[in-house]
Amino acid sequence: MKLRLGMLLFIIGFSGWSHQVYNEQQQLNWRAHNGNAVAQYRLGQEYWENQSRTGAHYWWQRAAQQQFYPAIENLIHQFPASHDDWLRLAAEAGDLSAQREVATAELADENISITQWQRRWADSNEPWLIRQQALLSRYQRTKQCGMTIKVIAAGLGDKERYLNFLDAVESSPFDSGNWCISWVQDSSLSCISRSERNRASCESEKTFNKQVILADKGIASATNDTLTLTSDSSKKVIQHELGHWMGLADEYEMSEPLAREFCYGNYHHKSFNIVVTDTGRSYSAAQVEEIYKGLPGPWRKEIGSWQRIATQKGQQWLLGSSGGAKVGLYKADTCNSISERQAWRPVRTQTAMEAHSTGLWPELYLKLITNQ
């Protein structure tokens, strides 16, 4: 009798438990079909645990489309073939690392303009994107521009290089607060490499007073109105080239054709940091004083006396500062390829105009620039 009663109670209890489980499953299915993202995610989990990739993919995708991040994360890990699609969903769901990854990829997208990119990520809280937005906003002024620069690119895939240029400008030692910089696309832009130094040379249908051309080959160079940058132009290279626009000349050895122009004074750009004289000759006191008076004001002021730029040898003077003076007249390599000409600079240390990798911009050089 007791055995029969126990069996009856077990059957009743089991039926009730089965009914409860069945009802819970029904409710989960019902909520999932009616758009509940959590239920869709859980149903996808069940399919995955039961070895059904198709069912898991279907329900996780529906949850992901509602920006339910756990579902997106599962799709990224378990279905990597569609990684880019899931990453975009994660970005839309507010995941900061996904936003940066998607935004970085879009910089190379030929179908997205810089304006569209800027608008798309305007509300992101991702630190790197906030930085890029700040750069774009800072240099997009339309009034009171101290210098207006157009950055010319062949296609929209060079947006990252444009942002890198803005970053180099902002972090440069130059006062760029009132510079206005904007993007220009020229699909006809073509570049080749020229000369023994393999400098990039480009032709563009567009011409501006100050322009930066994003070349695809060669090495960077500068003229009075054009900076030509290549894909491997680092921040320090860009700042070196900007130094030319600021009125500073190269302190490394120029190629002979360039040196023959520069070292004989046949150039039409400023050269605040370099003066050139004859090689190896001696001067009278009056001639040394005349050279001293010809130095830019801040350079001359830092030296203090004409006698500090030369050494007396009998009745004559040999150019060149001696001792450990911070500012004086020191040999530079600029004209070394021309035996009869000698270049001089204000400091003994290797500056960014000699080797861009140093990143060294003496305070005097900045005074020379602002003094103009």
RAVEN-V631462 format. One record per pair of residues at least 4 apart in sequence whose C-alpha atoms are under 7 Angstrom apart, sorted by the first residue. I is the first residue (numbers start at 1). J is the second residue. D is the distance in whole Angstrom. If there is no record, write none. Layout:
i->I j->J d->D
i->I j->J d->D
This chain:
i->1 j->5 d->6
i->2 j->6 d->6
i->3 j->7 d->6
i->4 j->8 d->6
i->5 j->9 d->6
i->6 j->10 d->6
i->7 j->11 d->6
i->8 j->12 d->6
i->9 j->13 d->6
i->10 j->14 d->6
i->11 j->15 d->6
i->12 j->16 d->6
i->13 j->17 d->6
i->14 j->18 d->6
i->15 j->19 d->6
i->16 j->20 d->6
i->17 j->21 d->6
i->18 j->22 d->6
i->19 j->23 d->6
i->20 j->24 d->6
i->21 j->25 d->6
i->22 j->26 d->6
i->23 j->27 d->6
i->24 j->28 d->6
i->25 j->29 d->6
i->26 j->30 d->6
i->27 j->31 d->6
i->28 j->32 d->6
i->28 j->39 d->6
i->29 j->33 d->6
i->30 j->34 d->6
i->31 j->35 d->6
i->31 j->36 d->5
i->31 j->39 d->6
i->32 j->36 d->5
i->32 j->37 d->7
i->32 j->39 d->5
i->32 j->40 d->5
i->36 j->40 d->6
i->37 j->41 d->6
i->37 j->63 d->5
i->37 j->66 d->7
i->37 j->68 d->6
i->38 j->42 d->6
i->39 j->43 d->6
i->40 j->44 d->6
i->40 j->59 d->5
i->40 j->60 d->6
i->40 j->62 d->7
i->40 j->63 d->6
i->41 j->45 d->6
i->41 j->59 d->6
i->41 j->60 d->5
i->41 j->63 d->6
i->41 j->71 d->6
i->42 j->46 d->6
i->43 j->47 d->6
i->43 j->59 d->7
i->44 j->48 d->6
i->44 j->55 d->6
i->44 j->56 d->4
i->44 j->57 d->7
i->44 j->59 d->5
i->44 j->60 d->5
i->45 j->49 d->6
i->45 j->56 d->6
i->46 j->50 d->6
i->47 j->51 d->6
i->47 j->52 d->5
i->47 j->53 d->7
i->47 j->55 d->5
i->47 j->56 d->5
i->48 j->52 d->5
i->48 j->53 d->6
i->48 j->56 d->5
i->52 j->56 d->6
i->53 j->57 d->6
i->54 j->58 d->6
i->55 j->59 d->6
i->56 j->60 d->6
i->57 j->61 d->6
i->58 j->62 d->6
i->59 j->63 d->6
i->60 j->64 d->6
i->60 j->71 d->5
i->60 j->75 d->7
i->61 j->65 d->6
i->62 j->66 d->7
i->63 j->67 d->7
i->63 j->68 d->6
i->63 j->71 d->6
i->64 j->68 d->5
i->64 j->69 d->7
i->64 j->71 d->5
i->64 j->72 d->5
i->64 j->89 d->7
i->65 j->89 d->7
i->67 j->89 d->7
i->67 j->90 d->7
i->67 j->93 d->5
i->68 j->72 d->7
i->69 j->73 d->6
i->69 j->90 d->7
i->69 j->93 d->7
i->70 j->74 d->6
i->71 j->75 d->6
i->72 j->76 d->6
i->72 j->86 d->6
i->72 j->90 d->6
i->73 j->77 d->6
i->74 j->78 d->6
i->75 j->79 d->5
i->75 j->86 d->7
i->76 j->80 d->5
i->76 j->83 d->6
i->76 j->86 d->6
i->82 j->86 d->7
i->83 j->87 d->6
i->84 j->88 d->6
i->85 j->89 d->7
i->86 j->90 d->6
i->87 j->91 d->6
i->87 j->98 d->6
i->88 j->92 d->6
i->88 j->102 d->7
i->89 j->93 d->6
i->90 j->94 d->7
i->90 j->95 d->6
i->90 j->98 d->6
i->91 j->95 d->5
i->91 j->96 d->7
i->91 j->98 d->5
i->91 j->99 d->4
i->95 j->99 d->6
i->96 j->100 d->6
i->96 j->126 d->5
i->97 j->101 d->6
i->98 j->102 d->6
i->99 j->103 d->6
i->100 j->104 d->6
i->100 j->126 d->7
i->100 j->129 d->7
i->101 j->105 d->6
i->102 j->106 d->6
i->103 j->107 d->7
i->105 j->109 d->7
i->107 j->157 d->6
i->107 j->159 d->5
i->107 j->160 d->6
i->108 j->157 d->4
i->108 j->158 d->6
i->108 j->159 d->7
i->109 j->156 d->7
i->109 j->157 d->5
i->110 j->155 d->7
i->110 j->156 d->5
i->110 j->157 d->5
i->111 j->156 d->7
i->112 j->116 d->6
i->112 j->117 d->6
i->112 j->156 d->7
i->113 j->117 d->6
i->113 j->156 d->6
i->114 j->118 d->6
i->114 j->159 d->7
i->115 j->119 d->6
i->116 j->120 d->6
i->117 j->121 d->6
i->118 j->122 d->6
i->118 j->133 d->7
i->122 j->133 d->7
i->124 j->129 d->7
i->124 j->130 d->7
i->125 j->130 d->6
i->126 j->130 d->6
i->127 j->131 d->6
i->128 j->132 d->6
i->129 j->133 d->6
i->130 j->134 d->6
i->131 j->135 d->6
i->132 j->136 d->6
i->132 j->163 d->7
i->133 j->137 d->6
i->134 j->138 d->6
i->135 j->139 d->7
i->135 j->166 d->6
i->135 j->167 d->7
i->136 j->140 d->6
i->139 j->179 d->6
i->139 j->180 d->5
i->139 j->181 d->5
i->140 j->180 d->6
i->140 j->181 d->6
i->140 j->182 d->6
i->141 j->180 d->6
i->144 j->178 d->7
i->145 j->178 d->5
i->145 j->179 d->5
i->145 j->180 d->6
i->146 j->178 d->5
i->146 j->179 d->5
i->147 j->178 d->7
i->147 j->179 d->5
i->147 j->180 d->6
i->148 j->179 d->6
i->148 j->180 d->5
i->148 j->181 d->6
i->148 j->210 d->7
i->149 j->180 d->6
i->149 j->181 d->5
i->149 j->182 d->7
i->149 j->210 d->5
i->149 j->211 d->5
i->150 j->181 d->6
i->150 j->182 d->5
i->150 j->183 d->6
i->150 j->184 d->6
i->150 j->208 d->7
i->150 j->210 d->7
i->150 j->211 d->5
i->150 j->212 d->6
i->151 j->182 d->6
i->151 j->183 d->5
i->151 j->184 d->6
i->151 j->211 d->6
i->151 j->212 d->5
i->151 j->213 d->6
i->152 j->183 d->6
i->152 j->184 d->5
i->152 j->185 d->6
i->152 j->186 d->7
i->152 j->212 d->6
i->152 j->213 d->5
i->152 j->214 d->6
i->153 j->158 d->7
i->153 j->184 d->6
i->153 j->185 d->5
i->153 j->186 d->6
i->153 j->213 d->6
i->153 j->214 d->5
i->154 j->185 d->6
i->154 j->186 d->5
i->154 j->187 d->5
i->154 j->188 d->7
i->154 j->189 d->5
i->155 j->185 d->6
i->155 j->187 d->6
i->158 j->162 d->7
i->159 j->163 d->6
i->160 j->164 d->6
i->161 j->165 d->6
i->162 j->166 d->6
i->163 j->167 d->6
i->164 j->168 d->6
i->165 j->169 d->6
i->166 j->170 d->6
i->167 j->171 d->6
i->168 j->172 d->6
i->168 j->235 d->5
i->168 j->238 d->7
i->168 j->239 d->6
i->169 j->176 d->7
i->170 j->176 d->7
i->172 j->239 d->6
i->186 j->204 d->7
i->188 j->204 d->6
i->188 j->205 d->7
i->189 j->202 d->7
i->189 j->203 d->6
i->189 j->204 d->5
i->190 j->202 d->6
i->190 j->203 d->6
i->190 j->204 d->7
i->191 j->200 d->7
i->191 j->201 d->5
i->191 j->202 d->4
i->191 j->203 d->6
i->191 j->215 d->6
i->191 j->216 d->7
i->191 j->217 d->7
i->192 j->200 d->6
i->192 j->201 d->5
i->192 j->202 d->6
i->192 j->217 d->7
i->193 j->198 d->5
i->193 j->199 d->5
i->193 j->200 d->5
i->193 j->201 d->6
i->193 j->217 d->7
i->193 j->218 d->5
i->194 j->198 d->5
i->194 j->199 d->5
i->194 j->200 d->6
i->194 j->201 d->6
i->195 j->199 d->6
i->198 j->218 d->5
i->198 j->219 d->6
i->199 j->218 d->5
i->199 j->219 d->5
i->199 j->220 d->6
i->199 j->221 d->7
i->200 j->215 d->7
i->200 j->217 d->6
i->200 j->218 d->4
i->200 j->219 d->5
i->200 j->220 d->6
i->200 j->228 d->7
i->209 j->225 d->6
i->210 j->225 d->5
i->210 j->226 d->6
i->211 j->225 d->6
i->211 j->226 d->5
i->211 j->227 d->6
i->212 j->226 d->6
i->212 j->227 d->5
i->212 j->228 d->6
i->213 j->227 d->6
i->213 j->228 d->5
i->213 j->229 d->6
i->214 j->228 d->6
i->214 j->229 d->5
i->214 j->230 d->6
i->215 j->228 d->6
i->215 j->229 d->6
i->215 j->230 d->5
i->216 j->230 d->6
i->216 j->231 d->6
i->217 j->230 d->6
i->218 j->230 d->7
i->219 j->230 d->6
i->220 j->228 d->5
i->220 j->229 d->5
i->220 j->230 d->6
i->220 j->233 d->7
i->221 j->227 d->6
i->221 j->228 d->5
i->221 j->229 d->7
i->221 j->241 d->7
i->222 j->226 d->6
i->222 j->227 d->5
i->222 j->228 d->6
i->222 j->241 d->6
i->222 j->244 d->7
i->223 j->227 d->6
i->224 j->245 d->6
i->224 j->269 d->6
i->227 j->241 d->7
i->229 j->233 d->6
i->233 j->237 d->6
i->233 j->238 d->6
i->234 j->238 d->6
i->235 j->239 d->6
i->236 j->240 d->6
i->236 j->356 d->6
i->236 j->357 d->6
i->236 j->359 d->6
i->237 j->241 d->6
i->237 j->356 d->6
i->238 j->242 d->6
i->239 j->243 d->6
i->240 j->352 d->6
i->240 j->353 d->6
i->240 j->356 d->6
i->242 j->246 d->6
i->243 j->247 d->6
i->243 j->248 d->5
i->244 j->248 d->5
i->244 j->249 d->6
i->246 j->369 d->6
i->247 j->270 d->5
i->247 j->271 d->5
i->247 j->272 d->6
i->247 j->369 d->7
i->248 j->270 d->7
i->248 j->271 d->5
i->248 j->272 d->6
i->248 j->273 d->6
i->249 j->271 d->5
i->249 j->273 d->6
i->249 j->274 d->7
i->249 j->353 d->7
i->250 j->334 d->6
i->250 j->353 d->5
i->250 j->354 d->6
i->251 j->332 d->6
i->251 j->333 d->6
i->251 j->334 d->5
i->251 j->353 d->6
i->251 j->354 d->4
i->252 j->333 d->5
i->252 j->334 d->5
i->252 j->354 d->5
i->253 j->333 d->5
i->253 j->334 d->4
i->253 j->335 d->6
i->253 j->336 d->6
i->253 j->337 d->7
i->254 j->258 d->6
i->254 j->259 d->5
i->254 j->334 d->5
i->254 j->335 d->6
i->254 j->337 d->7
i->255 j->259 d->6
i->255 j->337 d->7
i->256 j->260 d->6
i->256 j->337 d->5
i->256 j->338 d->7
i->257 j->261 d->7
i->258 j->262 d->6
i->259 j->263 d->5
i->259 j->335 d->6
i->259 j->337 d->7
i->259 j->338 d->7
i->260 j->264 d->6
i->260 j->338 d->7
i->261 j->265 d->6
i->261 j->266 d->5
i->261 j->267 d->6
i->262 j->266 d->6
i->262 j->267 d->6
i->263 j->276 d->6
i->263 j->335 d->6
i->263 j->341 d->7
i->272 j->296 d->7
i->272 j->368 d->6
i->273 j->345 d->6
i->273 j->346 d->7
i->273 j->365 d->7
i->274 j->343 d->6
i->274 j->344 d->5
i->274 j->345 d->5
i->275 j->343 d->6
i->275 j->344 d->5
i->275 j->345 d->7
i->276 j->341 d->7
i->276 j->342 d->6
i->276 j->343 d->4
i->276 j->344 d->6
i->277 j->341 d->6
i->277 j->342 d->5
i->277 j->343 d->7
i->278 j->340 d->6
i->278 j->341 d->5
i->278 j->342 d->6
i->279 j->340 d->5
i->279 j->341 d->5
i->279 j->342 d->5
i->282 j->316 d->6
i->282 j->317 d->5
i->282 j->318 d->5
i->283 j->287 d->6
i->283 j->288 d->6
i->283 j->316 d->6
i->283 j->317 d->5
i->283 j->318 d->6
i->284 j->288 d->6
i->284 j->316 d->5
i->284 j->317 d->6
i->285 j->289 d->6
i->285 j->316 d->7
i->285 j->317 d->7
i->286 j->290 d->6
i->287 j->291 d->6
i->288 j->292 d->6
i->288 j->306 d->7
i->289 j->293 d->6
i->289 j->306 d->5
i->290 j->294 d->6
i->291 j->295 d->7
i->292 j->300 d->7
i->292 j->306 d->5
i->295 j->299 d->6
i->295 j->300 d->6
i->296 j->300 d->6
i->297 j->301 d->6
i->298 j->302 d->6
i->298 j->367 d->7
i->298 j->368 d->6
i->299 j->303 d->7
i->299 j->346 d->7
i->299 j->364 d->7
i->300 j->304 d->6
i->302 j->327 d->6
i->303 j->308 d->7
i->303 j->327 d->6
i->303 j->328 d->6
i->308 j->321 d->6
i->308 j->328 d->7
i->309 j->319 d->6
i->309 j->320 d->5
i->309 j->321 d->5
i->309 j->328 d->6
i->309 j->329 d->5
i->310 j->317 d->6
i->310 j->318 d->5
i->310 j->319 d->4
i->310 j->320 d->5
i->310 j->321 d->5
i->311 j->317 d->5
i->311 j->318 d->5
i->311 j->319 d->6
i->311 j->320 d->7
i->312 j->316 d->6
i->312 j->317 d->4
i->312 j->318 d->6
i->313 j->317 d->6
i->313 j->318 d->7
i->320 j->329 d->5
i->320 j->330 d->6
i->321 j->328 d->6
i->321 j->329 d->5
i->321 j->330 d->6
i->326 j->347 d->6
i->327 j->346 d->5
i->327 j->347 d->5
i->328 j->346 d->5
i->328 j->347 d->6
i->329 j->344 d->6
i->329 j->345 d->6
i->329 j->346 d->5
i->330 j->344 d->5
i->330 j->345 d->5
i->330 j->346 d->6
i->330 j->347 d->6
i->330 j->348 d->6
i->331 j->343 d->6
i->331 j->344 d->5
i->331 j->345 d->6
i->332 j->343 d->5
i->332 j->344 d->5
i->332 j->345 d->6
i->333 j->343 d->7
i->334 j->343 d->6
i->335 j->341 d->6
i->335 j->342 d->6
i->335 j->343 d->6
i->350 j->354 d->6
i->350 j->355 d->7
i->351 j->355 d->6
i->351 j->358 d->6
i->351 j->360 d->5
i->351 j->361 d->6
i->352 j->356 d->4
i->352 j->357 d->7
i->352 j->358 d->6
i->352 j->359 d->5
i->352 j->360 d->5
i->352 j->361 d->6
i->361 j->365 d->7
i->362 j->366 d->7
i->363 j->367 d->6
i->364 j->368 d->6
i->365 j->369 d->6
i->366 j->370 d->6
i->367 j->371 d->6
i->368 j->372 d->7
